[in-house]
Amino acid sequence: PYVIVCNHQSSLDLMGMVEVIPERCVPVAKKELMYMGTVGLACWLSGMIFIDRHKREDAISVITQTARTMRRENVR
């Protein structure tokens, strides 16, 4: 298993990164992107994991749940 960390400058950069990363990777993005109209809808439909950066406990919970799923299903 591995984690790719990308520091993108705009929400549109994320769409380009999705094309570059391997198929089995799932991007993690800030929750605010979900509310950006067409971009948010496309991200949600692609299975992106959204993290609320303003609620630390919720963000930790989402990341922990994702890590457990990765281990349980032996997913990279």
PDB file with one MODEL, atoms N, CA, C and O in Angstrom:
MODEL        1
ATOM      1  N   PRO A   1       0.834  -1.203   0.000  1.00  0.00           N
ATOM      2  CA  PRO A   1       0.000   0.000   0.000  1.00  0.00           C
ATOM      3  C   PRO A   1       0.866   1.249   0.000  1.00  0.00           C
ATOM      4  O   PRO A   1       1.985   1.246   0.513  1.00  0.00           O
ATOM      5  N   TYR A   2       0.340   2.300  -0.574  1.00  0.00           N
ATOM      6  CA  TYR A   2       1.077   3.553  -0.601  1.00  0.00           C
ATOM      7  C   TYR A   2       0.105   4.717  -0.633  1.00  0.00           C
ATOM      8  O   TYR A   2      -1.079   4.559  -0.931  1.00  0.00           O
ATOM      9  N   VAL A   3       0.630   5.882  -0.323  1.00  0.00           N
ATOM     10  CA  VAL A   3      -0.148   7.117  -0.327  1.00  0.00           C
ATOM     11  C   VAL A   3       0.592   8.110  -1.212  1.00  0.00           C
ATOM     12  O   VAL A   3       1.798   8.306  -1.063  1.00  0.00           O
ATOM     13  N   ILE A   4      -0.132   8.732  -2.130  1.00  0.00           N
ATOM     14  CA  ILE A   4       0.448   9.770  -2.973  1.00  0.00           C
ATOM     15  C   ILE A   4      -0.084  11.104  -2.471  1.00  0.00           C
ATOM     16  O   ILE A   4      -1.296  11.303  -2.397  1.00  0.00           O
ATOM     17  N   VAL A   5       0.813  12.013  -2.127  1.00  0.00           N
ATOM     18  CA  VAL A   5       0.412  13.324  -1.638  1.00  0.00           C
ATOM     19  C   VAL A   5       0.686  14.344  -2.734  1.00  0.00           C
ATOM     20  O   VAL A   5       1.815  14.464  -3.210  1.00  0.00           O
ATOM     21  N   CYS A   6      -0.346  15.075  -3.132  1.00  0.00           N
ATOM     22  CA  CYS A   6      -0.211  16.081  -4.178  1.00  0.00           C
ATOM     23  C   CYS A   6      -0.656  17.424  -3.635  1.00  0.00           C
ATOM     24  O   CYS A   6      -1.714  17.533  -3.017  1.00  0.00           O
ATOM     25  N   ASN A   7       0.138  18.424  -3.863  1.00  0.00           N
ATOM     26  CA  ASN A   7      -0.202  19.778  -3.440  1.00  0.00           C
ATOM     27  C   ASN A   7      -0.657  20.553  -4.677  1.00  0.00           C
ATOM     28  O   ASN A   7       0.149  21.159  -5.383  1.00  0.00           O
ATOM     29  N   HIS A   8      -1.939  20.518  -4.914  1.00  0.00           N
ATOM     30  CA  HIS A   8      -2.460  21.197  -6.105  1.00  0.00           C
ATOM     31  C   HIS A   8      -2.847  22.630  -5.772  1.00  0.00           C
ATOM     32  O   HIS A   8      -3.120  22.954  -4.616  1.00  0.00           O
ATOM     33  N   GLN A   9      -2.869  23.480  -6.783  1.00  0.00           N
ATOM     34  CA  GLN A   9      -3.117  24.901  -6.575  1.00  0.00           C
ATOM     35  C   GLN A   9      -4.565  25.312  -6.803  1.00  0.00           C
ATOM     36  O   GLN A   9      -4.991  26.358  -6.312  1.00  0.00           O
ATOM     37  N   SER A  10      -5.327  24.513  -7.535  1.00  0.00           N
ATOM     38  CA  SER A  10      -6.745  24.839  -7.747  1.00  0.00           C
ATOM     39  C   SER A  10      -7.541  23.555  -7.793  1.00  0.00           C
ATOM     40  O   SER A  10      -6.974  22.467  -7.894  1.00  0.00           O
ATOM     41  N   SER A  11      -8.856  23.680  -7.718  1.00  0.00           N
ATOM     42  CA  SER A  11      -9.710  22.495  -7.736  1.00  0.00           C
ATOM     43  C   SER A  11      -9.661  21.784  -9.080  1.00  0.00           C
ATOM     44  O   SER A  11      -9.919  20.582  -9.145  1.00  0.00           O
ATOM     45  N   LEU A  12      -9.343  22.485 -10.136  1.00  0.00           N
ATOM     46  CA  LEU A  12      -9.274  21.865 -11.456  1.00  0.00           C
ATOM     47  C   LEU A  12      -8.034  20.990 -11.614  1.00  0.00           C
ATOM     48  O   LEU A  12      -8.033  20.073 -12.434  1.00  0.00           O
ATOM     49  N   ASP A  13      -6.990  21.254 -10.852  1.00  0.00           N
ATOM     50  CA  ASP A  13      -5.795  20.417 -10.888  1.00  0.00           C
ATOM     51  C   ASP A  13      -6.120  18.984 -10.495  1.00  0.00           C
ATOM     52  O   ASP A  13      -5.485  18.041 -10.968  1.00  0.00           O
ATOM     53  N   LEU A  14      -7.103  18.829  -9.637  1.00  0.00           N
ATOM     54  CA  LEU A  14      -7.486  17.512  -9.156  1.00  0.00           C
ATOM     55  C   LEU A  14      -7.946  16.613 -10.296  1.00  0.00           C
ATOM     56  O   LEU A  14      -7.659  15.416 -10.295  1.00  0.00           O
ATOM     57  N   MET A  15      -8.648  17.173 -11.257  1.00  0.00           N
ATOM     58  CA  MET A  15      -9.111  16.387 -12.392  1.00  0.00           C
ATOM     59  C   MET A  15      -7.931  15.869 -13.215  1.00  0.00           C
ATOM     60  O   MET A  15      -7.976  14.744 -13.713  1.00  0.00           O
ATOM     61  N   GLY A  16      -6.895  16.659 -13.360  1.00  0.00           N
ATOM     62  CA  GLY A  16      -5.701  16.216 -14.069  1.00  0.00           C
ATOM     63  C   GLY A  16      -4.957  15.136 -13.306  1.00  0.00           C
ATOM     64  O   GLY A  16      -4.433  14.194 -13.902  1.00  0.00           O
ATOM     65  N   MET A  17      -4.911  15.271 -11.979  1.00  0.00           N
ATOM     66  CA  MET A  17      -4.237  14.272 -11.164  1.00  0.00           C
ATOM     67  C   MET A  17      -4.948  12.923 -11.247  1.00  0.00           C
ATOM     68  O   MET A  17      -4.294  11.882 -11.199  1.00  0.00           O
ATOM     69  N   VAL A  18      -6.250  12.926 -11.367  1.00  0.00           N
ATOM     70  CA  VAL A  18      -7.011  11.686 -11.459  1.00  0.00           C
ATOM     71  C   VAL A  18      -6.591  10.899 -12.696  1.00  0.00           C
ATOM     72  O   VAL A  18      -6.602   9.669 -12.679  1.00  0.00           O
ATOM     73  N   GLU A  19      -6.226  11.584 -13.750  1.00  0.00           N
ATOM     74  CA  GLU A  19      -5.782  10.918 -14.974  1.00  0.00           C
ATOM     75  C   GLU A  19      -4.390  10.308 -14.821  1.00  0.00           C
ATOM     76  O   GLU A  19      -4.070   9.330 -15.497  1.00  0.00           O
ATOM     77  N   VAL A  20      -3.570  10.864 -13.954  1.00  0.00           N
ATOM     78  CA  VAL A  20      -2.174  10.445 -13.826  1.00  0.00           C
ATOM     79  C   VAL A  20      -1.997   9.316 -12.815  1.00  0.00           C
ATOM     80  O   VAL A  20      -1.179   8.422 -13.036  1.00  0.00           O
ATOM     81  N   ILE A  21      -2.737   9.335 -11.724  1.00  0.00           N
ATOM     82  CA  ILE A  21      -2.542   8.324 -10.684  1.00  0.00           C
ATOM     83  C   ILE A  21      -3.055   6.964 -11.145  1.00  0.00           C
ATOM     84  O   ILE A  21      -3.914   6.900 -12.025  1.00  0.00           O
ATOM     85  N   PRO A  22      -2.549   5.883 -10.573  1.00  0.00           N
ATOM     86  CA  PRO A  22      -2.989   4.541 -10.967  1.00  0.00           C
ATOM     87  C   PRO A  22      -4.492   4.328 -10.756  1.00  0.00           C
ATOM     88  O   PRO A  22      -5.118   5.019  -9.953  1.00  0.00           O
ATOM     89  N   GLU A  23      -5.064   3.364 -11.486  1.00  0.00           N
ATOM     90  CA  GLU A  23      -6.506   3.126 -11.462  1.00  0.00           C
ATOM     91  C   GLU A  23      -7.054   2.824 -10.081  1.00  0.00           C
ATOM     92  O   GLU A  23      -8.135   3.294  -9.728  1.00  0.00           O
ATOM     93  N   ARG A  24      -6.327   2.049  -9.300  1.00  0.00           N
ATOM     94  CA  ARG A  24      -6.859   1.601  -8.020  1.00  0.00           C
ATOM     95  C   ARG A  24      -6.737   2.637  -6.911  1.00  0.00           C
ATOM     96  O   ARG A  24      -7.153   2.374  -5.783  1.00  0.00           O
ATOM     97  N   CYS A  25      -6.184   3.795  -7.200  1.00  0.00           N
ATOM     98  CA  CYS A  25      -6.058   4.856  -6.197  1.00  0.00           C
ATOM     99  C   CYS A  25      -7.354   5.633  -6.107  1.00  0.00           C
ATOM    100  O   CYS A  25      -8.063   5.808  -7.098  1.00  0.00           O
ATOM    101  N   VAL A  26      -7.652   6.093  -4.915  1.00  0.00           N
ATOM    102  CA  VAL A  26      -8.820   6.929  -4.695  1.00  0.00           C
ATOM    103  C   VAL A  26      -8.347   8.248  -4.104  1.00  0.00           C
ATOM    104  O   VAL A  26      -7.694   8.258  -3.061  1.00  0.00           O
ATOM    105  N   PRO A  27      -8.665   9.351  -4.750  1.00  0.00           N
ATOM    106  CA  PRO A  27      -8.233  10.649  -4.230  1.00  0.00           C
ATOM    107  C   PRO A  27      -8.992  11.043  -2.957  1.00  0.00           C
ATOM    108  O   PRO A  27     -10.157  10.691  -2.771  1.00  0.00           O
ATOM    109  N   VAL A  28      -8.312  11.765  -2.113  1.00  0.00           N
ATOM    110  CA  VAL A  28      -8.893  12.348  -0.912  1.00  0.00           C
ATOM    111  C   VAL A  28      -8.841  13.851  -1.102  1.00  0.00           C
ATOM    112  O   VAL A  28      -7.792  14.397  -1.444  1.00  0.00           O
ATOM    113  N   ALA A  29      -9.966  14.530  -0.884  1.00  0.00           N
ATOM    114  CA  ALA A  29     -10.026  15.976  -1.122  1.00  0.00           C
ATOM    115  C   ALA A  29     -10.776  16.666   0.009  1.00  0.00           C
ATOM    116  O   ALA A  29     -11.492  16.031   0.783  1.00  0.00           O
ATOM    117  N   LYS A  30     -10.596  17.959   0.082  1.00  0.00           N
ATOM    118  CA  LYS A  30     -11.315  18.728   1.088  1.00  0.00           C
ATOM    119  C   LYS A  30     -12.810  18.741   0.755  1.00  0.00           C
ATOM    120  O   LYS A  30     -13.200  18.748  -0.413  1.00  0.00           O
ATOM    121  N   LYS A  31     -13.624  18.745   1.787  1.00  0.00           N
ATOM    122  CA  LYS A  31     -15.069  18.628   1.627  1.00  0.00           C
ATOM    123  C   LYS A  31     -15.670  19.791   0.840  1.00  0.00           C
ATOM    124  O   LYS A  31     -16.725  19.639   0.224  1.00  0.00           O
ATOM    125  N   GLU A  32     -15.022  20.932   0.856  1.00  0.00           N
ATOM    126  CA  GLU A  32     -15.532  22.098   0.151  1.00  0.00           C
ATOM    127  C   GLU A  32     -15.669  21.850  -1.348  1.00  0.00           C
ATOM    128  O   GLU A  32     -16.525  22.453  -1.995  1.00  0.00           O
ATOM    129  N   LEU A  33     -14.836  20.970  -1.909  1.00  0.00           N
ATOM    130  CA  LEU A  33     -14.916  20.669  -3.340  1.00  0.00           C
ATOM    131  C   LEU A  33     -16.238  20.017  -3.724  1.00  0.00           C
ATOM    132  O   LEU A  33     -16.689  20.136  -4.863  1.00  0.00           O
ATOM    133  N   MET A  34     -16.852  19.331  -2.772  1.00  0.00           N
ATOM    134  CA  MET A  34     -18.111  18.649  -3.056  1.00  0.00           C
ATOM    135  C   MET A  34     -19.213  19.643  -3.432  1.00  0.00           C
ATOM    136  O   MET A  34     -20.158  19.279  -4.131  1.00  0.00           O
ATOM    137  N   TYR A  35     -19.103  20.866  -2.983  1.00  0.00           N
ATOM    138  CA  TYR A  35     -20.151  21.872  -3.213  1.00  0.00           C
ATOM    139  C   TYR A  35     -19.826  22.809  -4.370  1.00  0.00           C
ATOM    140  O   TYR A  35     -20.395  23.898  -4.457  1.00  0.00           O
ATOM    141  N   MET A  36     -18.923  22.408  -5.259  1.00  0.00           N
ATOM    142  CA  MET A  36     -18.510  23.272  -6.366  1.00  0.00           C
ATOM    143  C   MET A  36     -19.187  22.880  -7.681  1.00  0.00           C
ATOM    144  O   MET A  36     -18.520  22.764  -8.709  1.00  0.00           O
ATOM    145  N   GLY A  37     -20.475  22.683  -7.655  1.00  0.00           N
ATOM    146  CA  GLY A  37     -21.245  22.443  -8.871  1.00  0.00           C
ATOM    147  C   GLY A  37     -20.820  21.199  -9.619  1.00  0.00           C
ATOM    148  O   GLY A  37     -20.761  20.110  -9.047  1.00  0.00           O
ATOM    149  N   THR A  38     -20.526  21.357 -10.884  1.00  0.00           N
ATOM    150  CA  THR A  38     -20.184  20.240 -11.759  1.00  0.00           C
ATOM    151  C   THR A  38     -18.915  19.533 -11.299  1.00  0.00           C
ATOM    152  O   THR A  38     -18.835  18.306 -11.361  1.00  0.00           O
ATOM    153  N   VAL A  39     -17.933  20.281 -10.845  1.00  0.00           N
ATOM    154  CA  VAL A  39     -16.676  19.685 -10.358  1.00  0.00           C
ATOM    155  C   VAL A  39     -16.958  18.801  -9.153  1.00  0.00           C
ATOM    156  O   VAL A  39     -16.447  17.684  -9.062  1.00  0.00           O
ATOM    157  N   GLY A  40     -17.764  19.294  -8.237  1.00  0.00           N
ATOM    158  CA  GLY A  40     -18.110  18.525  -7.046  1.00  0.00           C
ATOM    159  C   GLY A  40     -18.881  17.262  -7.377  1.00  0.00           C
ATOM    160  O   GLY A  40     -18.633  16.205  -6.798  1.00  0.00           O
ATOM    161  N   LEU A  41     -19.813  17.373  -8.305  1.00  0.00           N
ATOM    162  CA  LEU A  41     -20.598  16.211  -8.724  1.00  0.00           C
ATOM    163  C   LEU A  41     -19.706  15.156  -9.370  1.00  0.00           C
ATOM    164  O   LEU A  41     -19.838  13.966  -9.084  1.00  0.00           O
ATOM    165  N   ALA A  42     -18.802  15.592 -10.238  1.00  0.00           N
ATOM    166  CA  ALA A  42     -17.880  14.660 -10.899  1.00  0.00           C
ATOM    167  C   ALA A  42     -16.974  13.978  -9.867  1.00  0.00           C
ATOM    168  O   ALA A  42     -16.717  12.778  -9.964  1.00  0.00           O
ATOM    169  N   CYS A  43     -16.500  14.730  -8.894  1.00  0.00           N
ATOM    170  CA  CYS A  43     -15.658  14.152  -7.846  1.00  0.00           C
ATOM    171  C   CYS A  43     -16.427  13.125  -7.028  1.00  0.00           C
ATOM    172  O   CYS A  43     -15.912  12.046  -6.737  1.00  0.00           O
ATOM    173  N   TRP A  44     -17.640  13.456  -6.661  1.00  0.00           N
ATOM    174  CA  TRP A  44     -18.474  12.560  -5.865  1.00  0.00           C
ATOM    175  C   TRP A  44     -18.786  11.278  -6.638  1.00  0.00           C
ATOM    176  O   TRP A  44     -18.712  10.182  -6.082  1.00  0.00           O
ATOM    177  N   LEU A  45     -19.130  11.415  -7.908  1.00  0.00           N
ATOM    178  CA  LEU A  45     -19.448  10.248  -8.733  1.00  0.00           C
ATOM    179  C   LEU A  45     -18.231   9.357  -8.980  1.00  0.00           C
ATOM    180  O   LEU A  45     -18.377   8.153  -9.190  1.00  0.00           O
ATOM    181  N   SER A  46     -17.043   9.937  -8.955  1.00  0.00           N
ATOM    182  CA  SER A  46     -15.833   9.143  -9.177  1.00  0.00           C
ATOM    183  C   SER A  46     -15.384   8.401  -7.921  1.00  0.00           C
ATOM    184  O   SER A  46     -14.410   7.650  -7.967  1.00  0.00           O
ATOM    185  N   GLY A  47     -16.079   8.599  -6.799  1.00  0.00           N
ATOM    186  CA  GLY A  47     -15.756   7.872  -5.581  1.00  0.00           C
ATOM    187  C   GLY A  47     -14.722   8.538  -4.710  1.00  0.00           C
ATOM    188  O   GLY A  47     -14.093   7.880  -3.881  1.00  0.00           O
ATOM    189  N   MET A  48     -14.535   9.821  -4.879  1.00  0.00           N
ATOM    190  CA  MET A  48     -13.553  10.553  -4.097  1.00  0.00           C
ATOM    191  C   MET A  48     -13.953  10.562  -2.622  1.00  0.00           C
ATOM    192  O   MET A  48     -15.139  10.597  -2.295  1.00  0.00           O
ATOM    193  N   ILE A  49     -12.968  10.532  -1.744  1.00  0.00           N
ATOM    194  CA  ILE A  49     -13.203  10.596  -0.307  1.00  0.00           C
ATOM    195  C   ILE A  49     -13.027  12.041   0.121  1.00  0.00           C
ATOM    196  O   ILE A  49     -11.981  12.643  -0.118  1.00  0.00           O
ATOM    197  N   PHE A  50     -14.051  12.597   0.755  1.00  0.00           N
ATOM    198  CA  PHE A  50     -14.018  14.001   1.174  1.00  0.00           C
ATOM    199  C   PHE A  50     -13.735  14.089   2.664  1.00  0.00           C
ATOM    200  O   PHE A  50     -14.288  13.332   3.461  1.00  0.00           O
ATOM    201  N   ILE A  51     -12.862  15.029   3.031  1.00  0.00           N
ATOM    202  CA  ILE A  51     -12.488  15.241   4.427  1.00  0.00           C
ATOM    203  C   ILE A  51     -12.812  16.673   4.818  1.00  0.00           C
ATOM    204  O   ILE A  51     -12.465  17.622   4.115  1.00  0.00           O
ATOM    205  N   ASP A  52     -13.489  16.808   5.960  1.00  0.00           N
ATOM    206  CA  ASP A  52     -13.815  18.130   6.489  1.00  0.00           C
ATOM    207  C   ASP A  52     -12.624  18.619   7.305  1.00  0.00           C
ATOM    208  O   ASP A  52     -12.411  18.167   8.430  1.00  0.00           O
ATOM    209  N   ARG A  53     -11.863  19.523   6.752  1.00  0.00           N
ATOM    210  CA  ARG A  53     -10.638  19.983   7.398  1.00  0.00           C
ATOM    211  C   ARG A  53     -10.902  20.845   8.629  1.00  0.00           C
ATOM    212  O   ARG A  53      -9.999  21.040   9.442  1.00  0.00           O
ATOM    213  N   HIS A  54     -12.104  21.357   8.782  1.00  0.00           N
ATOM    214  CA  HIS A  54     -12.427  22.222   9.917  1.00  0.00           C
ATOM    215  C   HIS A  54     -12.856  21.426  11.149  1.00  0.00           C
ATOM    216  O   HIS A  54     -12.884  21.965  12.255  1.00  0.00           O
ATOM    217  N   LYS A  55     -13.189  20.153  10.964  1.00  0.00           N
ATOM    218  CA  LYS A  55     -13.582  19.285  12.073  1.00  0.00           C
ATOM    219  C   LYS A  55     -12.548  18.173  12.176  1.00  0.00           C
ATOM    220  O   LYS A  55     -12.655  17.149  11.501  1.00  0.00           O
ATOM    221  N   ARG A  56     -11.569  18.377  13.006  1.00  0.00           N
ATOM    222  CA  ARG A  56     -10.425  17.479  13.103  1.00  0.00           C
ATOM    223  C   ARG A  56     -10.837  16.045  13.408  1.00  0.00           C
ATOM    224  O   ARG A  56     -10.334  15.114  12.781  1.00  0.00           O
ATOM    225  N   GLU A  57     -11.747  15.855  14.364  1.00  0.00           N
ATOM    226  CA  GLU A  57     -12.157  14.508  14.757  1.00  0.00           C
ATOM    227  C   GLU A  57     -12.831  13.777  13.606  1.00  0.00           C
ATOM    228  O   GLU A  57     -12.599  12.585  13.406  1.00  0.00           O
ATOM    229  N   ASP A  58     -13.665  14.483  12.846  1.00  0.00           N
ATOM    230  CA  ASP A  58     -14.336  13.866  11.699  1.00  0.00           C
ATOM    231  C   ASP A  58     -13.326  13.472  10.619  1.00  0.00           C
ATOM    232  O   ASP A  58     -13.444  12.409  10.011  1.00  0.00           O
ATOM    233  N   ALA A  59     -12.337  14.332  10.387  1.00  0.00           N
ATOM    234  CA  ALA A  59     -11.310  14.032   9.383  1.00  0.00           C
ATOM    235  C   ALA A  59     -10.512  12.794   9.790  1.00  0.00           C
ATOM    236  O   ALA A  59     -10.241  11.924   8.962  1.00  0.00           O
ATOM    237  N   ILE A  60     -10.141  12.720  11.050  1.00  0.00           N
ATOM    238  CA  ILE A  60      -9.398  11.552  11.543  1.00  0.00           C
ATOM    239  C   ILE A  60     -10.244  10.295  11.410  1.00  0.00           C
ATOM    240  O   ILE A  60      -9.735   9.237  11.040  1.00  0.00           O
ATOM    241  N   SER A  61     -11.532  10.408  11.709  1.00  0.00           N
ATOM    242  CA  SER A  61     -12.441   9.269  11.605  1.00  0.00           C
ATOM    243  C   SER A  61     -12.534   8.751  10.167  1.00  0.00           C
ATOM    244  O   SER A  61     -12.495   7.542   9.940  1.00  0.00           O
ATOM    245  N   VAL A  62     -12.655   9.652   9.209  1.00  0.00           N
ATOM    246  CA  VAL A  62     -12.752   9.253   7.801  1.00  0.00           C
ATOM    247  C   VAL A  62     -11.469   8.574   7.347  1.00  0.00           C
ATOM    248  O   VAL A  62     -11.519   7.548   6.669  1.00  0.00           O
ATOM    249  N   ILE A  63     -10.327   9.131   7.710  1.00  0.00           N
ATOM    250  CA  ILE A  63      -9.045   8.547   7.313  1.00  0.00           C
ATOM    251  C   ILE A  63      -8.853   7.181   7.969  1.00  0.00           C
ATOM    252  O   ILE A  63      -8.376   6.249   7.322  1.00  0.00           O
ATOM    253  N   THR A  64      -9.218   7.050   9.245  1.00  0.00           N
ATOM    254  CA  THR A  64      -9.104   5.772   9.949  1.00  0.00           C
ATOM    255  C   THR A  64      -9.993   4.711   9.319  1.00  0.00           C
ATOM    256  O   THR A  64      -9.572   3.569   9.130  1.00  0.00           O
ATOM    257  N   GLN A  65     -11.217   5.089   8.996  1.00  0.00           N
ATOM    258  CA  GLN A  65     -12.146   4.144   8.359  1.00  0.00           C
ATOM    259  C   GLN A  65     -11.619   3.711   6.987  1.00  0.00           C
ATOM    260  O   GLN A  65     -11.730   2.538   6.629  1.00  0.00           O
ATOM    261  N   THR A  66     -11.056   4.628   6.232  1.00  0.00           N
ATOM    262  CA  THR A  66     -10.489   4.302   4.918  1.00  0.00           C
ATOM    263  C   THR A  66      -9.309   3.352   5.066  1.00  0.00           C
ATOM    264  O   THR A  66      -9.185   2.401   4.295  1.00  0.00           O
ATOM    265  N   ALA A  67      -8.440   3.593   6.047  1.00  0.00           N
ATOM    266  CA  ALA A  67      -7.289   2.718   6.278  1.00  0.00           C
ATOM    267  C   ALA A  67      -7.746   1.316   6.669  1.00  0.00           C
ATOM    268  O   ALA A  67      -7.166   0.332   6.210  1.00  0.00           O
ATOM    269  N   ARG A  68      -8.766   1.210   7.501  1.00  0.00           N
ATOM    270  CA  ARG A  68      -9.284  -0.105   7.887  1.00  0.00           C
ATOM    271  C   ARG A  68      -9.835  -0.853   6.681  1.00  0.00           C
ATOM    272  O   ARG A  68      -9.609  -2.053   6.526  1.00  0.00           O
ATOM    273  N   THR A  69     -10.551  -0.144   5.838  1.00  0.00           N
ATOM    274  CA  THR A  69     -11.108  -0.772   4.635  1.00  0.00           C
ATOM    275  C   THR A  69      -9.983  -1.253   3.728  1.00  0.00           C
ATOM    276  O   THR A  69     -10.064  -2.341   3.158  1.00  0.00           O
ATOM    277  N   MET A  70      -8.935  -0.446   3.593  1.00  0.00           N
ATOM    278  CA  MET A  70      -7.794  -0.840   2.761  1.00  0.00           C
ATOM    279  C   MET A  70      -7.144  -2.115   3.292  1.00  0.00           C
ATOM    280  O   MET A  70      -6.799  -3.006   2.516  1.00  0.00           O
ATOM    281  N   ARG A  71      -6.977  -2.205   4.602  1.00  0.00           N
ATOM    282  CA  ARG A  71      -6.361  -3.392   5.194  1.00  0.00           C
ATOM    283  C   ARG A  71      -7.277  -4.608   5.079  1.00  0.00           C
ATOM    284  O   ARG A  71      -6.823  -5.699   4.735  1.00  0.00           O
ATOM    285  N   ARG A  72      -8.553  -4.424   5.365  1.00  0.00           N
ATOM    286  CA  ARG A  72      -9.512  -5.526   5.345  1.00  0.00           C
ATOM    287  C   ARG A  72      -9.654  -6.125   3.934  1.00  0.00           C
ATOM    288  O   ARG A  72      -9.711  -7.345   3.775  1.00  0.00           O
ATOM    289  N   GLU A  73      -9.709  -5.271   2.932  1.00  0.00           N
ATOM    290  CA  GLU A  73      -9.901  -5.732   1.560  1.00  0.00           C
ATOM    291  C   GLU A  73      -8.583  -5.936   0.813  1.00  0.00           C
ATOM    292  O   GLU A  73      -8.576  -6.249  -0.378  1.00  0.00           O
ATOM    293  N   ASN A  74      -7.475  -5.758   1.521  1.00  0.00           N
ATOM    294  CA  ASN A  74      -6.138  -5.904   0.937  1.00  0.00           C
ATOM    295  C   ASN A  74      -5.999  -5.062  -0.338  1.00  0.00           C
ATOM    296  O   ASN A  74      -5.552  -5.543  -1.379  1.00  0.00           O
ATOM    297  N   VAL A  75      -6.390  -3.816  -0.224  1.00  0.00           N
ATOM    298  CA  VAL A  75      -6.363  -2.886  -1.348  1.00  0.00           C
ATOM    299  C   VAL A  75      -5.140  -1.993  -1.234  1.00  0.00           C
ATOM    300  O   VAL A  75      -4.781  -1.552  -0.142  1.00  0.00           O
ATOM    301  N   ARG A  76      -4.494  -1.723  -2.385  1.00  0.00           N
ATOM    302  CA  ARG A  76      -3.390  -0.785  -2.400  1.00  0.00           C
ATOM    303  C   ARG A  76      -3.908   0.568  -2.768  1.00  0.00           C
ATOM    304  O   ARG A  76      -3.137   1.525  -2.842  1.00  0.00           O
TER     305      ARG A  76
ENDMDL
END
